[in-house]
Amino acid sequence: MRPNTLAEAVARIGRGEPQDVMLAEFVDAFDLAPSDAARFAAIEREPALTGDAKLDALVGAIAEYLAKQRRLGRVPPWTGGPARRLPEPWFTTSSPSPALREYLTFASPGEFSSRNIFTDERPLRRPHGISGQGLG
């Protein structure tokens, strides 16, 4: 069963469910929500901090990115908290070459790069029908 809120996805990750799967399934549920109000409700409640700085920053970026990309008209205030930013750059691709680092630095959406997360230009994109690919 897909998590209906980002807070639920993070809670399930904390209970040991795979991060990539939970985040991808949350994005699917978010996109299937019947209205913008339902979409905003899915990101409105702040997920608990996990102690994993990368995950805590990543969920802030995801919520802000979804709110802006789907033109919800507002971003949940919790996304701007200091715990939602990384002190050091994180390139989500394993062992990126210097050229790939440069590309990711340029291509990463502002919602991610402002948190020191450097990723693909469309970070939540994944093939339809394939669960658990492309996040985190």
C-alpha positions in Angstrom: 0.0 0.0 0.0 1.4 3.4 -1.0 2.1 6.0 1.6 -0.4 8.8 1.2 1.7 11.5 2.9 5.4 12.3 2.9 5.3 12.0 6.7 4.0 8.5 6.4 6.6 7.6 3.8 9.4 8.8 6.2 7.8 6.9 9.1 7.8 3.7 7.1 11.4 4.3 6.1 12.2 4.6 9.8 10.5 1.2 10.4 12.9 -0.4 7.9 11.0 -0.2 4.6 13.3 0.7 1.6 13.8 4.4 1.1 13.8 4.4 -2.7 10.5 2.4 -2.8 8.7 4.5 -0.1 9.7 7.8 -1.7 8.8 6.6 -5.2 5.4 5.2 -4.1 4.7 8.5 -2.2 5.3 10.5 -5.4 2.9 8.1 -7.3 0.2 8.6 -4.6 0.8 12.4 -4.7 0.4 12.5 -8.5 -2.8 10.4 -8.2 -4.4 12.7 -5.7 -7.7 14.0 -6.9 -7.1 17.7 -6.3 -4.4 20.3 -5.5 -5.8 20.5 -2.0 -5.3 16.8 -1.5 -1.8 17.1 -3.0 -0.9 19.9 -0.5 -2.3 17.9 2.3 0.1 15.1 1.4 3.1 17.3 2.0 1.7 19.7 4.6 2.6 17.8 7.8 6.3 17.8 8.6 7.9 14.4 8.5 9.8 13.5 11.7 13.5 14.1 11.6 15.2 10.8 11.2 18.8 11.6 12.2 19.9 10.8 8.7 20.9 14.3 7.5 20.6 13.3 3.8 17.1 11.9 4.1 16.0 14.8 6.2 17.2 17.3 3.6 15.9 15.2 0.8 12.3 15.1 2.0 12.4 18.9 2.4 13.6 19.2 -1.2 11.0 16.8 -2.4 8.1 18.6 -0.7 9.2 22.0 -2.0 9.9 20.7 -5.5 6.5 19.0 -5.7 4.7 22.1 -4.4 6.3 24.3 -7.0 6.3 21.8 -9.9 2.6 21.1 -9.5 1.9 24.8 -8.9 0.1 24.3 -5.6 0.5 28.0 -4.8 2.4 27.5 -1.5 5.2 25.5 0.0 4.9 24.0 3.5 6.9 26.2 5.9 8.7 23.2 7.5 10.7 22.7 4.3 12.9 25.7 5.1 14.1 24.5 8.5 17.9 24.2 9.1 17.6 20.5 9.5 16.4 20.3 5.9 19.8 21.5 4.6 23.1 19.7 4.3 26.4 21.3 5.5 28.4 19.5 2.7 27.5 18.8 -0.9 25.8 15.5 -1.7 25.9 14.1 -5.2 23.2 11.5 -5.4 25.0 9.6 -8.2 27.6 7.2 -6.8 31.2 8.1 -7.5 30.5 10.9 -9.9 33.3 12.0 -12.2 34.4 15.6 -12.1 32.5 16.2 -15.3 29.3 14.7 -13.9 29.7 16.7 -10.7 29.9 19.8 -12.8 26.8 18.8 -14.7 24.8 17.9 -11.6 25.8 21.2 -10.0 24.4 23.1 -13.0 21.4 20.9 -13.6 20.0 20.3 -10.1 16.7 22.1 -9.5 17.0 25.0 -7.0 14.9 23.1 -4.4 17.6 20.5 -4.2 20.8 22.6 -4.8 19.8 25.1 -2.2 20.0 22.2 0.3 23.4 21.1 -1.0 21.8 18.1 -2.9 23.0 17.7 -6.5 21.0 15.4 -8.6 19.4 15.0 -12.1 17.5 17.9 -13.6 14.3 16.0 -13.1 14.9 14.2 -9.9 11.5 12.6 -9.3 11.2 11.2 -12.9 11.0 7.5 -13.2 9.5 5.0 -15.7 5.8 4.4 -15.2 5.0 1.1 -13.7 8.4 0.5 -12.1 8.3 1.0 -8.4 11.3 2.1 -6.3 13.6 3.5 -8.9 15.4 6.8 -9.0 14.9 8.4 -5.6 17.5 8.7 -2.8 
